[in-house]
Amino acid sequence: MTHLKIDYVEFASAELAKSKAFFDRAFGWTFQDYGPDYAAMTNAGLDGGLQSDPEHAGALPLVILKADDLEAAETAVKTAGGTVTRPIFAFPGGRRFHFREPGGNELAVWSET
């Protein structure tokens, strides 16, 4: 069962092509492109991706948990004192929301449905 376990790490990049080239040359990571602004890492040891949304360029890596029930996870986050920073939204492959825990770290939770 993977419910609410770390599942994915997402890096922000102001230069997606340059970041992909760097990680390929430095570590041998390969990528699967999903449009012009996103590339998933395919052999980095942990699933992850690079996103080039200008609004998040230079942001800290985003740790993403996987949930069996996204709405229940959102309720648990709120009940525990977390603040939703980006409500549930759809993306290719599923849905997710972002939140900030009381210590200031931003994380996300995703679900396939």
Backbone as a printed PyTorch tensor [residue, N CA C, xyz], in Angstrom:
tensor([[[  0.8470,  -1.1880,   0.0000],
         [  0.0000,   0.0000,   0.0000],
         [  0.8850,   1.2420,   0.0000]],

        [[  0.5740,   2.1990,  -0.8320],
         [  1.3910,   3.4070,  -0.9300],
         [  0.6990,   4.6290,  -0.3530]],

        [[ -0.4270,   4.4580,   0.2870],
         [ -1.2030,   5.5980,   0.7620],
         [ -0.3690,   6.5140,   1.6600]],

        [[ -0.2220,   7.7430,   1.2260],
         [  0.4570,   8.8160,   1.9340],
         [  1.9210,   8.5070,   2.2460]],

        [[  2.5910,   7.9010,   1.2810],
         [  4.0340,   7.6860,   1.3300],
         [  4.6710,   8.5990,   0.2940]],

        [[  5.9370,   8.9700,   0.4990],
         [  6.6310,   9.7880,  -0.4960],
         [  6.7000,   9.0030,  -1.7890]],

        [[  6.2500,   9.6290,  -2.8710],
         [  6.1120,   8.9480,  -4.1440],
         [  6.8450,   9.6350,  -5.2860]],

        [[  7.1450,  10.9350,  -5.1480],
         [  7.6020,  11.7080,  -6.2970],
         [  8.2890,  12.9680,  -5.7850]],

        [[  9.3130,  13.4150,  -6.4700],
         [  9.9710,  14.6760,  -6.1440],
         [ 10.0180,  15.5060,  -7.4130]],

        [[  9.6030,  16.7620,  -7.3050],
         [  9.5220,  17.6400,  -8.4750],
         [ 10.4450,  18.8370,  -8.2790]],

        [[ 11.3000,  19.0730,  -9.2560],
         [ 12.2230,  20.2010,  -9.2340],
         [ 11.7150,  21.2950, -10.1610]],

        [[ 11.8490,  22.5460,  -9.7380],
         [ 11.5270,  23.6910, -10.5860],
         [ 12.7700,  24.0520, -11.3890]],

        [[ 12.5590,  24.4920, -12.6260],
         [ 13.6850,  24.8670, -13.4820],
         [ 13.3060,  26.0480, -14.3540]],

        [[ 14.1300,  27.0830, -14.3320],
         [ 13.9210,  28.2260, -15.2260],
         [ 14.4160,  27.8970, -16.6330]],

        [[ 15.2130,  26.8470, -16.7620],
         [ 15.8000,  26.4350, -18.0480],
         [ 15.6470,  24.9210, -18.1850]],

        [[ 14.4590,  24.4700, -18.5880],
         [ 14.1470,  23.0510, -18.6050],
         [ 15.1530,  22.2480, -19.4400]],

        [[ 15.4450,  22.6940, -20.6490],
         [ 16.3750,  21.9550, -21.5130],
         [ 17.7630,  21.8610, -20.8810]],

        [[ 18.2140,  22.9420, -20.2710],
         [ 19.5280,  22.9310, -19.6330],
         [ 19.5430,  22.0270, -18.4020]],

        [[ 18.4720,  22.0280, -17.6380],
         [ 18.4000,  21.1450, -16.4670],
         [ 18.4050,  19.6850, -16.9070]],

        [[ 17.6200,  19.3580, -17.9290],
         [ 17.5980,  17.9900, -18.4310],
         [ 18.9900,  17.5710, -18.8870]],

        [[ 19.6570,  18.4310, -19.6310],
         [ 21.0040,  18.1160, -20.1290],
         [ 21.9810,  17.9350, -18.9610]],

        [[ 21.8820,  18.7850, -17.9510],
         [ 22.7570,  18.6720, -16.7890],
         [ 22.5760,  17.3270, -16.0900]],

        [[ 21.3260,  16.9840, -15.7340],
         [ 21.0740,  15.7480, -15.0090],
         [ 21.4480,  14.5180, -15.8380]],

        [[ 21.2800,  14.6130, -17.1460],
         [ 21.6990,  13.5240, -18.0290],
         [ 23.2160,  13.3620, -17.9900]],

        [[ 23.9450,  14.4660, -18.1910],
         [ 25.4140,  14.3920, -18.2180],
         [ 25.9950,  14.0450, -16.8550]],

        [[ 25.4650,  14.6330, -15.8020],
         [ 26.0350,  14.4260, -14.4720],
         [ 25.6770,  13.0650, -13.8710]],

        [[ 24.4350,  12.6060, -14.0710],
         [ 23.9600,  11.4190, -13.3670],
         [ 23.3920,  10.3310, -14.2810]],

        [[ 23.2810,  10.6020, -15.5740],
         [ 22.7290,   9.6220, -16.4970],
         [ 21.2210,   9.4890, -16.4390]],

        [[ 20.5400,  10.4820, -15.8530],
         [ 19.0780,  10.4420, -15.7900],
         [ 18.5110,  10.6730, -17.1810]],

        [[ 17.3940,  10.0160, -17.4950],
         [ 16.6880,  10.2460, -18.7480],
         [ 15.3170,  10.8270, -18.4220]],

        [[ 14.6500,  11.3440, -19.4520],
         [ 13.4010,  12.0760, -19.2370],
         [ 12.3570,  11.7210, -20.2750]],

        [[ 11.1080,  11.8020, -19.8570],
         [  9.9470,  11.6660, -20.7380],
         [  9.2430,  13.0160, -20.7330]],

        [[  9.1880,  13.6760, -21.8900],
         [  8.5420,  14.9910, -21.9750],
         [  7.0260,  14.8590, -21.9680]],

        [[  6.3880,  15.7560, -21.2200],
         [  4.9340,  15.8850, -21.1830],
         [  4.6040,  17.3310, -21.4890]],

        [[  4.7090,  17.7140, -22.7330],
         [  4.4940,  19.0940, -23.1390],
         [  5.7730,  19.8920, -23.0060]],

        [[  5.6990,  21.1820, -23.3140],
         [  6.9060,  22.0150, -23.3330],
         [  7.4160,  22.4220, -21.9430]],

        [[  6.6030,  22.2320, -20.9050],
         [  6.9560,  22.7350, -19.5780],
         [  7.1530,  21.6600, -18.5240]],

        [[  7.1710,  20.3750, -18.9410],
         [  7.3010,  19.3190, -17.9430],
         [  8.0270,  18.1160, -18.5180]],

        [[  8.9120,  17.5470, -17.7150],
         [  9.6040,  16.3180, -18.0870],
         [  9.7310,  15.4340, -16.8570]],

        [[  9.3120,  14.1850, -16.9850],
         [  9.4160,  13.2310, -15.8860],
         [ 10.7730,  12.5310, -15.9470]],

        [[ 11.3870,  12.3340, -14.7840],
         [ 12.6430,  11.5840, -14.6960],
         [ 12.2980,  10.1000, -14.7710]],

        [[ 13.0670,   9.3480, -15.5590],
         [ 12.7170,   7.9430, -15.7440],
         [ 13.6770,   6.9670, -15.0930]],

        [[ 14.8340,   7.3820, -14.6360],
         [ 15.7490,   6.4330, -13.9830],
         [ 16.6290,   7.1270, -12.9430]],

        [[ 16.0130,   7.9030, -12.0670],
         [ 16.7630,   8.6690, -11.0740],
         [ 16.7640,   8.0120,  -9.6930]],

        [[ 16.1960,   6.8190,  -9.5630],
         [ 16.1500,   6.1460,  -8.2760],
         [ 14.8510,   6.3810,  -7.5240]],

        [[ 14.1820,   7.4670,  -7.8070],
         [ 12.8780,   7.8150,  -7.2410],
         [ 12.1370,   8.5270,  -8.3510]],

        [[ 10.8600,   8.2720,  -8.5110],
         [ 10.1100,   8.9780,  -9.5440],
         [ 10.1430,  10.4680,  -9.2680]],

        [[ 10.2040,  11.2370, -10.3270],
         [ 10.2420,  12.6810, -10.1730],
         [ 10.1470,  13.3700, -11.5060]],

        [[ 10.2400,  14.7020, -11.4740],
         [ 10.1420,  15.4610, -12.7040],
         [ 10.7230,  16.8490, -12.5670]],

        [[ 10.7890,  17.5080, -13.7150],
         [ 11.2200,  18.9010, -13.8050],
         [ 10.0610,  19.6910, -14.3760]],

        [[  9.7080,  20.7920, -13.7270],
         [  8.6530,  21.6640, -14.2590],
         [  9.2320,  23.0480, -14.4620]],

        [[  8.7860,  23.7010, -15.5250],
         [  9.3430,  25.0250, -15.8420],
         [  8.3020,  26.1250, -15.7860]],

        [[  7.3070,  25.9870, -14.9190],
         [  6.3250,  27.0450, -14.7120],
         [  7.0610,  28.2740, -14.1700]],

        [[  7.0560,  29.3950, -14.9080],
         [  7.8060,  30.5770, -14.4620],
         [  7.4300,  31.0540, -13.0650]],

        [[  6.2030,  30.7920, -12.6490],
         [  5.7470,  31.1990, -11.3170],
         [  6.5150,  30.4680, -10.2160]],

        [[  7.0790,  29.2940, -10.5210],
         [  7.7570,  28.4940,  -9.5060],
         [  9.2420,  28.3040,  -9.7870]],

        [[  9.7970,  29.0630, -10.7240],
         [ 11.2180,  28.9330, -11.0640],
         [ 12.0780,  29.1790,  -9.8300]],

        [[ 13.0300,  28.3130,  -9.6000],
         [ 13.9390,  28.4690,  -8.4740],
         [ 13.3690,  28.0260,  -7.1440]],

        [[ 12.1620,  27.4720,  -7.1510],
         [ 11.5560,  27.0090,  -5.9000],
         [ 12.2960,  25.7890,  -5.3770]],

        [[ 12.1310,  25.5160,  -4.1020],
         [ 12.6990,  24.3150,  -3.5060],
         [ 12.0580,  23.0890,  -4.1360]],

        [[ 12.7240,  21.9440,  -4.0990],
         [ 12.0880,  20.7230,  -4.6120],
         [ 10.7680,  20.4730,  -3.8840]],

        [[  9.8140,  19.9330,  -4.6130],
         [  8.4980,  19.6470,  -4.0660],
         [  8.3820,  18.1430,  -3.8480]],

        [[  8.2100,  17.7220,  -2.5990],
         [  8.0030,  16.3180,  -2.2690],
         [  6.5130,  16.0360,  -2.4080]],

        [[  6.1960,  14.9520,  -3.1110],
         [  4.7970,  14.6310,  -3.4000],
         [  4.4600,  13.2550,  -2.8320]],

        [[  3.3990,  13.2040,  -2.0250],
         [  2.9050,  11.9620,  -1.4460],
         [  1.8090,  11.4140,  -2.3410]],

        [[  1.6090,  10.1010,  -2.3060],
         [  0.5300,   9.4870,  -3.0770],
         [ -0.5780,   9.0720,  -2.1250]],

        [[ -1.8320,   9.3150,  -2.5230],
         [ -2.9890,   8.9860,  -1.6860],
         [ -3.9490,   8.0840,  -2.4420]],

        [[ -4.5700,   7.1720,  -1.7160],
         [ -5.6440,   6.3700,  -2.2850],
         [ -6.9230,   7.2000,  -2.3700]],

        [[ -7.1160,   8.1200,  -1.4230],
         [ -8.3130,   8.9680,  -1.3540],
         [ -7.8520,  10.4080,  -1.1610]],

        [[ -7.8480,  11.1850,  -2.2300],
         [ -7.2990,  12.5370,  -2.2000],
         [ -8.0730,  13.4590,  -1.2660]],

        [[ -9.3990,  13.3660,  -1.2920],
         [-10.2060,  14.2210,  -0.4260],
         [ -9.9730,  13.8980,   1.0480]],

        [[ -9.8310,  12.6300,   1.3820],
         [ -9.5480,  12.2530,   2.7770],
         [ -8.1770,  12.7690,   3.1970]],

        [[ -7.2090,  12.7180,   2.2840],
         [ -5.8730,  13.2400,   2.6010],
         [ -5.9210,  14.7410,   2.8380]],

        [[ -6.6930,  15.4590,   2.0270],
         [ -6.8270,  16.9050,   2.2060],
         [ -7.4580,  17.2110,   3.5650]],

        [[ -8.4660,  16.4690,   3.9330],
         [ -9.1040,  16.6540,   5.2370],
         [ -8.1130,  16.3830,   6.3630]],

        [[ -7.3160,  15.3240,   6.2370],
         [ -6.3250,  14.9890,   7.2590],
         [ -5.2860,  16.0950,   7.4020]],

        [[ -4.8550,  16.6690,   6.2700],
         [ -3.8780,  17.7630,   6.2960],
         [ -4.4510,  18.9660,   7.0520]],

        [[ -5.6790,  19.3290,   6.7280],
         [ -6.3170,  20.4790,   7.3810],
         [ -6.5290,  20.2210,   8.8750]],

        [[ -7.0020,  19.0320,   9.2120],
         [ -7.2710,  18.6760,  10.6060],
         [ -5.9930,  18.7060,  11.4440]],

        [[ -4.8780,  18.3360,  10.8260],
         [ -3.5980,  18.3000,  11.5380],
         [ -2.9330,  19.6710,  11.6290]],

        [[ -3.5400,  20.6960,  11.0210],
         [ -2.9980,  22.0490,  11.1200],
         [ -2.2710,  22.5400,   9.8850]],

        [[ -2.3330,  21.7740,   8.8010],
         [ -1.7330,  22.2200,   7.5460],
         [ -2.6270,  23.2090,   6.8260]],

        [[ -2.0300,  23.9890,   5.9280],
         [ -2.7620,  24.9810,   5.1530],
         [ -2.6820,  24.6200,   3.6750]],

        [[ -3.8270,  24.4460,   3.0410],
         [ -3.8460,  24.1490,   1.6070],
         [ -3.4290,  25.4110,   0.8580]],

        [[ -2.3880,  25.2910,   0.0470],
         [ -1.8800,  26.4350,  -0.7160],
         [ -2.3290,  26.4010,  -2.1770]],

        [[ -2.7450,  25.2340,  -2.6360],
         [ -3.2740,  25.0760,  -3.9950],
         [ -4.3160,  23.9690,  -3.9360]],

        [[ -5.5920,  24.3280,  -4.0830],
         [ -6.6680,  23.3390,  -3.9680],
         [ -6.5300,  22.2340,  -5.0220]],

        [[ -7.2790,  21.1640,  -4.8340],
         [ -7.2380,  20.0220,  -5.7460],
         [ -7.4220,  20.4850,  -7.1930]],

        [[ -6.5330,  19.9980,  -8.0520],
         [ -6.6060,  20.3020,  -9.4870],
         [ -6.2080,  19.0620, -10.2710]],

        [[ -6.6460,  19.0000, -11.5170],
         [ -6.3270,  17.8790, -12.3970],
         [ -5.0500,  18.1760, -13.1700]],

        [[ -4.3210,  17.1230, -13.4990],
         [ -3.1420,  17.2140, -14.3490],
         [ -3.0680,  15.9050, -15.1200]],

        [[ -2.2570,  15.8220, -16.1690],
         [ -2.1670,  14.5560, -16.8990],
         [ -1.6950,  13.4360, -15.9730]],

        [[ -2.5450,  12.4710, -15.7530],
         [ -2.1900,  11.3530, -14.8890],
         [ -2.9380,  11.3100, -13.5720]],

        [[ -3.6550,  12.3740, -13.2210],
         [ -4.3920,  12.3450, -11.9600],
         [ -4.8070,  13.7040, -11.4640]],

        [[ -4.8670,  13.8110, -10.1330],
         [ -5.2210,  15.0670,  -9.4680],
         [ -4.2970,  15.2370,  -8.2770]],

        [[ -4.1260,  16.4930,  -7.8250],
         [ -3.3090,  16.7370,  -6.6390],
         [ -3.6730,  18.0650,  -5.9990]],

        [[ -3.1670,  18.2470,  -4.7640],
         [ -3.2590,  19.5350,  -4.0820],
         [ -1.9240,  19.7890,  -3.4030]],

        [[ -1.6480,  21.0570,  -3.0910],
         [ -0.4250,  21.4470,  -2.3930],
         [ -0.8140,  21.9790,  -1.0180]],

        [[  0.1000,  21.8090,  -0.0600],
         [ -0.1560,  22.3260,   1.2810],
         [  1.1600,  22.7180,   1.9390]],

        [[  1.0350,  23.5200,   2.9800],
         [  2.1840,  23.9150,   3.7900],
         [  1.9460,  23.3700,   5.1990]],

        [[  2.9520,  22.6610,   5.7200],
         [  2.8460,  22.1450,   7.0890],
         [  3.2530,  23.2650,   8.0480]],

        [[  2.9360,  23.1640,   9.3380],
         [  3.1720,  24.2720,  10.2670],
         [  4.6110,  24.7740,  10.3300]],

        [[  5.5920,  23.9450,   9.9860],
         [  6.9880,  24.3720,  10.0000],
         [  7.4080,  25.1340,   8.7570]],

        [[  6.5060,  25.2490,   7.7720],
         [  6.7790,  26.0530,   6.5940],
         [  7.0970,  25.2960,   5.3230]],

        [[  7.2580,  23.9730,   5.3820],
         [  7.5600,  23.2010,   4.1830],
         [  6.3250,  22.9990,   3.3340]],

        [[  6.4810,  23.1900,   2.0170],
         [  5.3820,  22.9230,   1.1020],
         [  5.5530,  21.5270,   0.5320]],

        [[  4.4540,  20.7710,   0.5180],
         [  4.4030,  19.4360,  -0.0570],
         [  3.1630,  19.3440,  -0.9210]],

        [[  2.9930,  18.2340,  -1.6090],
         [  1.7910,  17.9870,  -2.3880],
         [  1.3490,  16.5540,  -2.1630]],

        [[  0.0790,  16.3090,  -2.4660],
         [ -0.4690,  14.9610,  -2.4120],
         [ -1.1790,  14.7340,  -3.7350]],

        [[ -0.9620,  13.5490,  -4.3450],
         [ -1.6050,  13.2490,  -5.6130],
         [ -2.3260,  11.9160,  -5.5370]],

        [[ -3.2420,  11.7430,  -6.4800],
         [ -3.9940,  10.5080,  -6.6250],
         [ -4.2340,  10.2690,  -8.1010]],

        [[ -4.3260,   9.0140,  -8.4910],
         [ -4.5850,   8.6970,  -9.8910],
         [ -6.0120,   9.0370, -10.2890]],

        [[ -6.9280,   9.1240,  -9.3150],
         [ -8.3400,   9.4120,  -9.6230],
         [ -8.7760,  10.7150,  -8.9800]]])
